[in-house]
Amino acid sequence: MVATSEKYRVFLDGICHLCSLEALWLKKYDTNHTLEFIDIADSNFSAESYGLSKKAVDTEMHIICPNGKILHGIPALIEIYHLLPRFQWLSKLLGFPLVYPFAKIGYFIFSRSRPYLPKRKTSIFCGLK
């Protein structure tokens, strides 16, 4: 059983350039402070302690909702964008039946190529906690 939290736990790779930009962007627009960022690149991170598998979080972004529900990939992004008042339109767009399959394909391509992209020297999450 996954322990619940009052915040949405967002699991991102703090040394991935694109993931870091996404984290900064999310933090900027998270005016209700509903997101808690967890760096999967941190040497102390244990996916299993959150009820997740290391392979899964290394492959796709995951979130754990306050009720304990786990989402990953595009459904996780849809949930996050829904939380940001300024970007609820993006949540709706990504969930639209004609857009959703293409978003999933695009995310699949990105997530499988992410390990081969250049890395940051330090994690962006050092300044986000």
Secondary structure, DSSP 8 states (H G I E B T S, - for coil): -----SSEEEEE-TTBHHHHHHHHHHHHH-TT--EEEEETTSTT--GGGGT--HHHHHHS-EEE-TTS-EEESHHHHHHHHHHSGGGHHHHHHHHSTTTHHHHHHHHHHHHHHGGGS-B-SS-GGGGT-
